């Protein structure tokens, strides 16, 4: 279960990833639009990494791929495979030191290629807080189309937020 791109390896999490995982997930700017709160303790990170390592990417539900650059964990991709095994939802997180270098786009494209070409998925969707313009631009660079804006749709971290909705069909994948 390894997906290789030009510079990255998308792989299963390992116990030794816990410290790097805790570090980037503890950055307030990274956690701002995510489901967790910063900081993330090493103990919580170790538990998450252990749970992620035991997941099955071929079964319905969430699976976290570790993004590895030269043996270093630099982020993760979450994929929620639907029960029909033909569509999924995507999420991503990248350590600040590795942002702005194309790694997240490369990782997302690598996973999409695997999903559409090797696993024959029909559709992958993603959504983000409308204020998270970096994530929206990444999704567009990866080939997603913005399909909608849900105004004040999510009560998140004490406020109503607008959600941008994106989708990509296998038939639109290059």
ChimeraX commands (.cxc) that place a marker at each C-alpha (Angstrom):
marker #1 position 0.00,0.00,0.00 radius 0.5
marker #1 position 2.40,2.63,-1.23 radius 0.5
marker #1 position 1.72,5.33,-3.80 radius 0.5
marker #1 position 4.77,7.05,-5.25 radius 0.5
marker #1 position 4.89,10.41,-6.96 radius 0.5
marker #1 position 7.90,12.24,-8.33 radius 0.5
marker #1 position 9.06,13.45,-4.88 radius 0.5
marker #1 position 6.72,11.82,-2.37 radius 0.5
marker #1 position 5.57,8.52,-0.97 radius 0.5
marker #1 position 2.00,8.14,0.26 radius 0.5
marker #1 position 2.14,5.33,2.78 radius 0.5
marker #1 position 0.63,3.84,5.90 radius 0.5
marker #1 position 1.45,5.65,9.16 radius 0.5
marker #1 position 4.18,4.23,11.43 radius 0.5
marker #1 position 4.71,4.65,15.18 radius 0.5
marker #1 position 7.77,6.85,14.59 radius 0.5
marker #1 position 5.56,9.42,12.81 radius 0.5
marker #1 position 3.93,10.53,16.09 radius 0.5
marker #1 position 6.33,13.39,16.93 radius 0.5
marker #1 position 6.18,14.98,13.46 radius 0.5
marker #1 position 2.40,14.48,13.39 radius 0.5
marker #1 position 2.00,16.21,16.77 radius 0.5
marker #1 position 4.27,19.05,15.66 radius 0.5
marker #1 position 2.44,20.08,12.49 radius 0.5
marker #1 position -1.02,19.44,13.89 radius 0.5
marker #1 position -0.16,21.68,16.88 radius 0.5
marker #1 position 0.33,24.76,14.71 radius 0.5
marker #1 position -2.71,27.02,15.31 radius 0.5
marker #1 position -2.86,28.14,11.65 radius 0.5
marker #1 position -2.96,24.48,10.56 radius 0.5
marker #1 position -5.67,23.55,13.06 radius 0.5
marker #1 position -7.80,26.63,12.30 radius 0.5
marker #1 position -9.89,25.01,9.57 radius 0.5
marker #1 position -9.52,21.42,10.78 radius 0.5
marker #1 position -11.57,19.25,13.12 radius 0.5
marker #1 position -8.99,19.25,15.93 radius 0.5
marker #1 position -7.71,21.95,18.28 radius 0.5
marker #1 position -4.05,22.84,18.78 radius 0.5
marker #1 position -1.92,21.79,20.46 radius 0.5
marker #1 position -1.97,18.04,19.86 radius 0.5
marker #1 position -0.11,16.16,22.58 radius 0.5
marker #1 position 2.45,13.51,21.75 radius 0.5
marker #1 position 0.23,10.99,23.55 radius 0.5
marker #1 position -2.80,11.90,21.41 radius 0.5
marker #1 position -0.65,11.88,18.27 radius 0.5
marker #1 position 0.70,8.42,19.10 radius 0.5
marker #1 position -2.85,7.13,19.57 radius 0.5
marker #1 position -3.98,8.67,16.27 radius 0.5
marker #1 position -0.97,7.32,14.39 radius 0.5
marker #1 position -1.56,3.84,15.85 radius 0.5
marker #1 position -5.22,3.93,14.79 radius 0.5
marker #1 position -4.33,5.21,11.31 radius 0.5
marker #1 position -1.71,2.47,10.87 radius 0.5
marker #1 position -4.33,-0.23,11.41 radius 0.5
marker #1 position -6.81,1.15,8.87 radius 0.5
marker #1 position -7.71,-0.48,5.56 radius 0.5
marker #1 position -7.69,1.83,2.51 radius 0.5
marker #1 position -9.92,-0.59,0.58 radius 0.5
marker #1 position -12.72,-0.62,3.16 radius 0.5
marker #1 position -15.46,2.03,3.54 radius 0.5
marker #1 position -14.67,4.81,5.99 radius 0.5
marker #1 position -11.75,7.11,6.66 radius 0.5
marker #1 position -8.17,6.13,5.91 radius 0.5
marker #1 position -5.21,8.45,6.53 radius 0.5
marker #1 position -2.24,8.34,4.18 radius 0.5
marker #1 position 1.07,9.63,5.53 radius 0.5
marker #1 position 2.83,12.04,3.13 radius 0.5
marker #1 position 6.52,11.13,3.23 radius 0.5
marker #1 position 9.29,13.30,1.76 radius 0.5
marker #1 position 12.75,11.72,1.96 radius 0.5
marker #1 position 11.73,9.63,4.96 radius 0.5
marker #1 position 10.13,12.55,6.83 radius 0.5
marker #1 position 6.41,12.83,7.58 radius 0.5
marker #1 position 5.33,16.20,6.16 radius 0.5
marker #1 position 1.54,15.83,6.20 radius 0.5
marker #1 position -1.38,13.53,5.64 radius 0.5
marker #1 position -4.27,12.88,3.30 radius 0.5
marker #1 position -7.61,11.66,4.61 radius 0.5
marker #1 position -9.84,9.64,2.32 radius 0.5
marker #1 position -13.40,8.69,3.27 radius 0.5
marker #1 position -14.41,5.84,0.99 radius 0.5
marker #1 position -18.18,5.55,0.64 radius 0.5
marker #1 position -20.00,2.24,1.17 radius 0.5
marker #1 position -20.45,1.82,-2.59 radius 0.5
marker #1 position -16.62,1.82,-3.05 radius 0.5
marker #1 position -17.06,4.12,-6.06 radius 0.5
marker #1 position -16.81,7.56,-4.48 radius 0.5
marker #1 position -14.88,9.22,-1.70 radius 0.5
marker #1 position -14.30,12.46,0.20 radius 0.5
marker #1 position -10.82,13.93,0.49 radius 0.5
marker #1 position -9.03,16.04,3.08 radius 0.5
marker #1 position -5.41,17.11,3.51 radius 0.5
marker #1 position -2.97,18.65,5.96 radius 0.5
marker #1 position 0.61,19.77,5.30 radius 0.5
marker #1 position 3.29,20.96,7.72 radius 0.5
marker #1 position 3.96,24.72,7.34 radius 0.5
marker #1 position 7.65,24.25,6.45 radius 0.5
marker #1 position 6.61,22.28,3.36 radius 0.5
marker #1 position 3.81,24.54,2.13 radius 0.5
marker #1 position 4.21,26.61,-1.03 radius 0.5
marker #1 position 6.49,24.03,-2.70 radius 0.5
marker #1 position 3.85,22.00,-4.55 radius 0.5
marker #1 position 3.98,18.99,-2.22 radius 0.5
marker #1 position 0.30,19.05,-1.25 radius 0.5
marker #1 position -0.82,19.36,-4.87 radius 0.5
marker #1 position 1.54,16.54,-5.85 radius 0.5
marker #1 position 0.24,14.32,-3.04 radius 0.5
marker #1 position -3.42,14.99,-3.89 radius 0.5
marker #1 position -2.81,14.36,-7.60 radius 0.5
marker #1 position -0.92,11.16,-6.80 radius 0.5
marker #1 position -3.78,9.86,-4.71 radius 0.5
marker #1 position -6.37,10.90,-7.30 radius 0.5
marker #1 position -4.44,9.10,-10.03 radius 0.5
marker #1 position -4.39,5.96,-7.90 radius 0.5
marker #1 position -8.11,6.25,-7.12 radius 0.5
marker #1 position -9.26,6.93,-10.69 radius 0.5
marker #1 position -6.81,4.78,-12.68 radius 0.5
marker #1 position -6.07,1.81,-10.41 radius 0.5
marker #1 position -9.19,1.63,-8.24 radius 0.5
marker #1 position -11.65,2.95,-10.84 radius 0.5
marker #1 position -13.53,5.32,-8.50 radius 0.5
marker #1 position -16.26,7.37,-10.13 radius 0.5
marker #1 position -16.03,10.55,-8.06 radius 0.5
marker #1 position -13.98,12.27,-5.36 radius 0.5
marker #1 position -15.39,15.23,-3.43 radius 0.5
marker #1 position -13.87,17.76,-1.06 radius 0.5
marker #1 position -15.04,20.78,0.86 radius 0.5
marker #1 position -13.37,23.54,2.78 radius 0.5
marker #1 position -14.15,26.63,4.80 radius 0.5
marker #1 position -14.69,29.44,2.30 radius 0.5
marker #1 position -12.05,31.54,4.10 radius 0.5
marker #1 position -9.43,28.85,3.45 radius 0.5
marker #1 position -8.38,30.16,0.05 radius 0.5
marker #1 position -5.15,28.11,0.03 radius 0.5
marker #1 position -7.09,24.85,0.20 radius 0.5
marker #1 position -9.58,26.00,-2.42 radius 0.5
marker #1 position -6.73,26.92,-4.80 radius 0.5
marker #1 position -5.03,23.56,-4.17 radius 0.5
marker #1 position -8.22,21.71,-5.06 radius 0.5
marker #1 position -8.58,23.71,-8.27 radius 0.5
marker #1 position -4.92,23.04,-9.20 radius 0.5
marker #1 position -5.55,19.33,-8.65 radius 0.5
marker #1 position -8.45,19.42,-11.13 radius 0.5
marker #1 position -11.49,19.78,-8.88 radius 0.5
marker #1 position -14.40,21.97,-9.91 radius 0.5
marker #1 position -16.16,24.17,-7.41 radius 0.5
marker #1 position -19.70,22.88,-7.36 radius 0.5
marker #1 position -21.21,25.11,-4.77 radius 0.5
marker #1 position -21.15,27.46,-1.82 radius 0.5
marker #1 position -23.15,26.59,1.26 radius 0.5
marker #1 position -23.67,29.84,3.15 radius 0.5
marker #1 position -23.45,29.72,6.96 radius 0.5
marker #1 position -23.83,25.96,6.70 radius 0.5
marker #1 position -21.53,24.69,9.43 radius 0.5
marker #1 position -21.31,25.56,13.11 radius 0.5
marker #1 position -17.55,25.23,13.57 radius 0.5
marker #1 position -15.37,26.26,16.48 radius 0.5
marker #1 position -17.96,28.67,17.82 radius 0.5
marker #1 position -19.12,30.34,14.61 radius 0.5
marker #1 position -21.16,29.76,11.46 radius 0.5
marker #1 position -18.96,29.20,8.44 radius 0.5
marker #1 position -19.51,29.10,4.69 radius 0.5
marker #1 position -18.46,25.87,2.95 radius 0.5
marker #1 position -17.06,25.56,-0.55 radius 0.5
marker #1 position -17.97,22.26,-2.20 radius 0.5
marker #1 position -15.73,20.66,-4.83 radius 0.5
marker #1 position -15.98,17.54,-6.97 radius 0.5
marker #1 position -13.97,15.64,-9.54 radius 0.5
marker #1 position -15.22,12.86,-11.80 radius 0.5
marker #1 position -13.06,10.09,-13.21 radius 0.5
marker #1 position -14.29,11.12,-16.67 radius 0.5
marker #1 position -12.70,14.56,-16.10 radius 0.5
marker #1 position -9.38,13.15,-14.82 radius 0.5
marker #1 position -6.64,13.56,-17.41 radius 0.5
marker link #1:1,2 radius 0.2
marker link #1:2,3 radius 0.2
marker link #1:3,4 radius 0.2
marker link #1:4,5 radius 0.2
marker link #1:5,6 radius 0.2
marker link #1:6,7 radius 0.2
marker link #1:7,8 radius 0.2
marker link #1:8,9 radius 0.2
marker link #1:9,10 radius 0.2
marker link #1:10,11 radius 0.2
marker link #1:11,12 radius 0.2
marker link #1:12,13 radius 0.2
marker link #1:13,14 radius 0.2
marker link #1:14,15 radius 0.2
marker link #1:15,16 radius 0.2
marker link #1:16,17 radius 0.2
marker link #1:17,18 radius 0.2
marker link #1:18,19 radius 0.2
marker link #1:19,20 radius 0.2
marker link #1:20,21 radius 0.2
marker link #1:21,22 radius 0.2
marker link #1:22,23 radius 0.2
marker link #1:23,24 radius 0.2
marker link #1:24,25 radius 0.2
marker link #1:25,26 radius 0.2
marker link #1:26,27 radius 0.2
marker link #1:27,28 radius 0.2
marker link #1:28,29 radius 0.2
marker link #1:29,30 radius 0.2
marker link #1:30,31 radius 0.2
marker link #1:31,32 radius 0.2
marker link #1:32,33 radius 0.2
marker link #1:33,34 radius 0.2
marker link #1:34,35 radius 0.2
marker link #1:35,36 radius 0.2
marker link #1:36,37 radius 0.2
marker link #1:37,38 radius 0.2
marker link #1:38,39 radius 0.2
marker link #1:39,40 radius 0.2
marker link #1:40,41 radius 0.2
marker link #1:41,42 radius 0.2
marker link #1:42,43 radius 0.2
marker link #1:43,44 radius 0.2
marker link #1:44,45 radius 0.2
marker link #1:45,46 radius 0.2
marker link #1:46,47 radius 0.2
marker link #1:47,48 radius 0.2
marker link #1:48,49 radius 0.2
marker link #1:49,50 radius 0.2
marker link #1:50,51 radius 0.2
marker link #1:51,52 radius 0.2
marker link #1:52,53 radius 0.2
marker link #1:53,54 radius 0.2
marker link #1:54,55 radius 0.2
marker link #1:55,56 radius 0.2
marker link #1:56,57 radius 0.2
marker link #1:57,58 radius 0.2
marker link #1:58,59 radius 0.2
marker link #1:59,60 radius 0.2
marker link #1:60,61 radius 0.2
marker link #1:61,62 radius 0.2
marker link #1:62,63 radius 0.2
marker link #1:63,64 radius 0.2
marker link #1:64,65 radius 0.2
marker link #1:65,66 radius 0.2
marker link #1:66,67 radius 0.2
marker link #1:67,68 radius 0.2
marker link #1:68,69 radius 0.2
marker link #1:69,70 radius 0.2
marker link #1:70,71 radius 0.2
marker link #1:71,72 radius 0.2
marker link #1:72,73 radius 0.2
marker link #1:73,74 radius 0.2
marker link #1:74,75 radius 0.2
marker link #1:75,76 radius 0.2
marker link #1:76,77 radius 0.2
marker link #1:77,78 radius 0.2
marker link #1:78,79 radius 0.2
marker link #1:79,80 radius 0.2
marker link #1:80,81 radius 0.2
marker link #1:81,82 radius 0.2
marker link #1:82,83 radius 0.2
marker link #1:83,84 radius 0.2
marker link #1:84,85 radius 0.2
marker link #1:85,86 radius 0.2
marker link #1:86,87 radius 0.2
marker link #1:87,88 radius 0.2
marker link #1:88,89 radius 0.2
marker link #1:89,90 radius 0.2
marker link #1:90,91 radius 0.2
marker link #1:91,92 radius 0.2
marker link #1:92,93 radius 0.2
marker link #1:93,94 radius 0.2
marker link #1:94,95 radius 0.2
marker link #1:95,96 radius 0.2
marker link #1:96,97 radius 0.2
marker link #1:97,98 radius 0.2
marker link #1:98,99 radius 0.2
marker link #1:99,100 radius 0.2
marker link #1:100,101 radius 0.2
marker link #1:101,102 radius 0.2
marker link #1:102,103 radius 0.2
marker link #1:103,104 radius 0.2
marker link #1:104,105 radius 0.2
marker link #1:105,106 radius 0.2
marker link #1:106,107 radius 0.2
marker link #1:107,108 radius 0.2
marker link #1:108,109 radius 0.2
marker link #1:109,110 radius 0.2
marker link #1:110,111 radius 0.2
marker link #1:111,112 radius 0.2
marker link #1:112,113 radius 0.2
marker link #1:113,114 radius 0.2
marker link #1:114,115 radius 0.2
marker link #1:115,116 radius 0.2
marker link #1:116,117 radius 0.2
marker link #1:117,118 radius 0.2
marker link #1:118,119 radius 0.2
marker link #1:119,120 radius 0.2
marker link #1:120,121 radius 0.2
marker link #1:121,122 radius 0.2
marker link #1:122,123 radius 0.2
marker link #1:123,124 radius 0.2
marker link #1:124,125 radius 0.2
marker link #1:125,126 radius 0.2
marker link #1:126,127 radius 0.2
marker link #1:127,128 radius 0.2
marker link #1:128,129 radius 0.2
marker link #1:129,130 radius 0.2
marker link #1:130,131 radius 0.2
marker link #1:131,132 radius 0.2
marker link #1:132,133 radius 0.2
marker link #1:133,134 radius 0.2
marker link #1:134,135 radius 0.2
marker link #1:135,136 radius 0.2
marker link #1:136,137 radius 0.2
marker link #1:137,138 radius 0.2
marker link #1:138,139 radius 0.2
marker link #1:139,140 radius 0.2
marker link #1:140,141 radius 0.2
marker link #1:141,142 radius 0.2
marker link #1:142,143 radius 0.2
marker link #1:143,144 radius 0.2
marker link #1:144,145 radius 0.2
marker link #1:145,146 radius 0.2
marker link #1:146,147 radius 0.2
marker link #1:147,148 radius 0.2
marker link #1:148,149 radius 0.2
marker link #1:149,150 radius 0.2
marker link #1:150,151 radius 0.2
marker link #1:151,152 radius 0.2
marker link #1:152,153 radius 0.2
marker link #1:153,154 radius 0.2
marker link #1:154,155 radius 0.2
marker link #1:155,156 radius 0.2
marker link #1:156,157 radius 0.2
marker link #1:157,158 radius 0.2
marker link #1:158,159 radius 0.2
marker link #1:159,160 radius 0.2
marker link #1:160,161 radius 0.2
marker link #1:161,162 radius 0.2
marker link #1:162,163 radius 0.2
marker link #1:163,164 radius 0.2
marker link #1:164,165 radius 0.2
marker link #1:165,166 radius 0.2
marker link #1:166,167 radius 0.2
marker link #1:167,168 radius 0.2
marker link #1:168,169 radius 0.2
marker link #1:169,170 radius 0.2
marker link #1:170,171 radius 0.2
marker link #1:171,172 radius 0.2
marker link #1:172,173 radius 0.2
marker link #1:173,174 radius 0.2
view
